[in-house]
């Protein structure tokens, strides 16, 4: 029996690799001499760095950077064993969870710390970047990040424009002359699962601005300023496309990456699958195991387990999923490649008891073992 296990983290409980190892333990108990491959899994959002670093044997790096409100924060990213590949989450430096509720205002927040993370990794020899850009607190079009990398943004009088989204109101010209020369040798893959353009009714200001603290008036202003920004960018970078899917991700950070750094914006699960060679493992499997902490109808929309299931079904494989909890509407997953799914709780417990790492591990081993006995 050949099994490939690719389970997303059970947030607040088991990491991706811990969950995978629990299922592996069950498989070793249930089958005679099984061949089991555990692959780290994430969708490019929170937990991606941890999952890939643990699963691929990388090392975590901590660096003090400028937070979204300009005070220092300690950001973390991973460098893989090749010494050249860095895996980051922009939220580590500019995430909305770093901003107290009463201080959320995208007019003010900056992505400068994201650029500082990249600069730090470049100084350590990294030239390949995989960056998840979900969960931002910003709407500055990525200009903060770009400034940290040496790009310059000027007002009409030749002075540097202000920071944050409100700085774009003053933008008159852009210079790439002093950008880090190493960037020309770097490649960027951006984990981006939103398809919003930069501007307009489906743009970043209108769709994501309110949840970051924007008022209707500031949404309109920011959208206008980003439109002007995009026009200036196109004057110096004709291939820049503010209407490309994902340009509006993370308050326009997607646009900055694609326009200035020639980045490739792709689904997070696709990037992770490529990095872990998941499809190659699945081709040789008899059964594919996936899952996450909670399975519901929303899992269908781009979540990691569905990405695994689609790969598996492309090669005619059976797919089983495990989860900490399963909602009534989760049967939608059966139409999307998951043949059967199983919650792992074995009795009525408190949430704290369910999330306890030891309890979750034991419950997952026990449930997986009983399922495997049927195979």
Order of alpha helices (4+ residues) and beta strands (2+ residues): beta-alpha-beta-alpha-beta-beta-beta-alpha-alpha-beta-alpha-beta-beta-beta-alpha-alpha-alpha-beta-alpha-alpha-beta-alpha-beta-beta-alpha-alpha
